[in-house]
């Protein structure tokens, strides 16, 4: 594209659109129709320039012009409780459902890695001795030791807030850092599975694996699922950088990135629930079977939420991205 020729051919349309937007009086019917037509044309021009002949100064000017025109055409829109309920009922579960081909394999492989690390640590005393001194390991794994008292070492409300903050940060890092080809996500996953494997290995070597699982499963099922969803979505975002499909790389990253940000908000709510379970149920005096049953019920409810509500919303076309009026106009691309 010859940018100078393109600008010369369409400058008058852009100037006319700018003039209509600056009008102080109410537009006539004909002027309103003209504004809509010029807005659509200018949005197409902006997409063409961004994809064929990117020019920062011109793109910035047209982006501002298109944004002002969109506001004039659609009106100022304020978020409402309907948006929140719509996001929770359709957008978030649809986004999680759409990324299931990424986070389900991520979960399975991560669990296998965690189990193998646990077996390796539990069956190799030399590895255990490299983790801590024998006296420190006994302090960790003995009845009433640090692995058990960890969950009741702080007031429940403060502990829930701390757990929620830490887990939400880890999930957000997986989602945001996925754009770097997913490599930081793999490292975060490995650290989580290493931490899990250390607990499994040390407690199994002390003959107290049942106690460890009784403390882990009530909150860990939902907590790890949320981390796996975040990691799988981050890996998907990284793959989008490599293969954006029929979309331009910029458009693909914008769409997947917006959906990922929405998922960060939704996963924060999921992790809040797991944090409450970890603070109030895991260290409670309930029988082990009752605590584990609560954890399994929370996990099944989340999976039903994703696969029933999310599957229905995804099949209806919801992607977890912004609605069409809020998205930037793009040029159609051939599949």
N, C-alpha and C positions, 0 to 999 in steps of 0.2 A: 504494500500500500504506500502511495506517495502521500505523506502526511500533509504537506503544504497544499496540495491540490484538494485533499479531503477537507481541510479546514476552510479553504476558500469556497468550496461548494456548499458548506453547511453552516458557516458562521452566521449568516443572516437568520437562519432558523433558531440558533442558540440565543442570538440577541433578542429576537422576537419573544422567545419563551421567557427570557430574563425580564423583558419589559412587561409582559403580562403578569409575572409574579410580583412586580413592584407596584402594580396598580393599587391605589388606595381605595378606589370606589369598587362597588360590586360589579363583577364581570357580567356582561350580557350572555345570553344563551349561546350565541355564535362564538363569542370569545372563550367561553368555558369549553366548548367543543374543540376549539383550536388549541387551547392549553393542553387538553388531554392528548390530542394527536401529536403535538410537539413534544410532550413528555415521553410518550412511547417511542417516538423517533429518536430523541436524544439519548434515551436509555440504550437503544440499539447501537447508536453511534459510540457510546461509551464502551460497550462490550467489544465492539469491533476494534477500537483503539487499544484496549487493554490486551486483546488477544493477538493482534497483528502488528501494531506499531506503538508499543508502550511509550508514552511520553508523560513523565511525572507531573509537569505543570499543567498540561492540557487535561490529563486524567483527573487531577485535583479540581480543576475548575468545573468540568462536566459532572463530577461526582457531587459537588455541592449543588449544582443546578438541578440534577436529577433528584437529590434528596429534598430540596425545597419544593420541587414540582410534585413529588410523591405526597408530601405533607399537605399541599394545597388540594390535590385530587382526592386523597383518601381521608383527609382530616386528621387532627391530632387524636391519637389513640392512647388511652390510659389503661394500664394493667388493672385487672379486677380480680375478685375472688373466683370468678368464673374461669379466668386464665389459670389460676393455681389449681383448681379442681380438675380442669381439662388436662393440665400437664401431668398430674398425678394419676388420673384415670386412663389417659390415652398416650400422651407424648413420652413419658418416661418408660412405662412398660413396653411400648412399641420399640423404643430405641434399644432397650436391653434385649428384646426378642430378636430384633434384626441382627444384633451382633453375637447371637448364640453360637454361630459356627466358629467364632473366635474364642469366646470365653469358656465354652464347655470343654474343648480340647485343652485349653490352657489349664483348667481346673484338674482334669484327669492327669495330665503330664506332671503338674506340680505336686499332686498328691503322691504319685509314684516316686518322684524325686525325694519328697519329704520322708516317705516310708523307707526308701533305700538308705537315706542318710541316717535315719533312726536305727535301722538294722546294723549299719556299719559302726556307728558309735556304740551301740549296745553290746556288740559282740567283740569289740577290740578294746581291751583295757588300756593299751598304750595310747589310743586316741582319747579316751576319757582322762587319762593323766595329763594330756596336753591341754585339756580344757580348764582343769582346776586341780588343786591338791586333793588327795583322798579325804582329808577332814572337811574340806569345803564341799565336796560332792556329797558326803554323808549329811551335812547340814542342809543341803538342797533337797535331798530325796527322802530323808527319814520322816516317819509319821510326825505331823506337826511342823515339818520343815518349811523352808522358804517357798517351795512350789505350792504348798497348801495355804500358807498364811498370806501369800501375795494378794489373793483376791479379797482378803478382809483386813489388809494392812492400813487402809485409809477409810474415812467415812464414805458410805456408799455413794452419796450424791457427788462428792468431790471425785471419787474414783471413776464414776460413770462419765463425768465431764472430761477427765483426763484421758480415759480410754477412747472416748468418742473423738476428741481432738486429734490424738495420735493416729487413729485409724483413718479418719477423714483426710488428714494430710497425706498419708501414704496413698490412699485411693486417688486423690487429686494429682499427686505427682505422677502416678501411672498414666492418668488421662492426659496431662499436659505434656509430659516428657515423651509420650509416644511419637510425637512428630519427629523426633531425632532417630528415625528408622526403627524405633522400638527397642533400641539397645539398653537405655536406662531402665526400661520396664523389666527386661529380663534380669537385670541385676537386682532390682527391688524384689522381684519374685523369688530369686535365689536366696536372698537374705531372709525373707519370711520363711521359706521352706527349711533353711538351715536352722533357724531358731526353733521351728517345730521339731525338726529332726533331733536336735540336742535334747529337748525335753523328752521326746519319745525314747531315745536311746538311754539316757541316764536313768529314767524312771523304770524302764523295762529291765535294765541291768540290776536294779535294786529290788526287782520283783514286785513293783508297785505300778505296773502299766495300767491296771484297771482303775486305780485311783486317779492317775493322770488323765485318762480318757473321761472319767466321770466329772472332772473339773473342766476339761476342754470342750466337750461336745455341747453342753447347754448353750453356750454363746458362740463357740467356734464355728459351728456349721454355717450360721448366717453371716458371721464376720468374714470368714474365708471366702464365702460365695461372693460377697460384695467386693472383696479384693480381687478375686478372679475376674469378675465382670469388668472392673476398672482396668485390670491388666490386659484382658482380651480386647477391650475397646481401644486402649492405648496402642496395642500391636496392630490393630486394624487401621488406626490413624497413621501409624508408621508405614504400613503397606500402601496406603493411599498416596504417600509421597512417591513411592516406587512405581505404582500402577494406578493412576487415577481413573482408568476405564475410558468410556466415551466422553466424559467431562474434561474440561481443562483442569490442569493441576490446581490452579488457584480456586476455581469453583468447587472442585472436589474437597479440597482442604477446608474451605469455608463452610461447606455443608456438614462435613463430618466433625469439624471442630466445634461448630455451634451445638450439634447434637451431644458431643462429648461434655461440653460445659453444662448442658442441661442434666446429663447423667451424673455429673459430679454433685449437683444439688440433690438429686434423687437418692444417690448412694449415701450422701451424708445423713439423710433421714433413716435409711436402712441401718447404717452403722450406729445411729443413735439408739435404735431398738436393740441391737446386739449389745451396745454398751450398757443399757439398762439391765438386760438379762445378766451380763457379766458382773454387774455391781450388786444386784439384788437377788438373783436366783442362784448363780454359781456358788457363792459362799454361804447360802442359806442352809438351814437345818433340814430341808426337805430330803427325802430318800433319793439316792442316786438315780433310780429309775424314773422318779418324778421329774427331777431336774433335766435329765436327758430327753424325756418325753416333751417337755416344754421347748427344748432346743429343736427337736425334730419337727414339732408342730409349727414353730416360727419359720423354719426352712421350707416346709411344704407349703405354707401360706404364701411365702415369697415366690416360690416356683409356680404356684397356681396363678398368682397375680401376673407374672411375666408371660406364661404360656397361654393363659385363657384371655385375660384382658389385653395383654400386649400383642398376642397373636391375632386377635380380632382387629385391634387397631392397626396393626401393620398390614394386614390383608386389605383393610379399607384405605390404605395409602398413607397412613401417618408414619413419619420417619423419626420423630423426635426433634426435627429441625423447626425453625420458625415457620409460621404460615406464609403463604405466597405474598400477601400484602406487605409483610415486613422484610422480605428478601429483596436483594438487588436484582434488577432485570438482567437476564442473560440471553445470549444468542443460542437458539436451539442447535444441538449437535447431532450428527448422524450416529446411530449405534454401530 
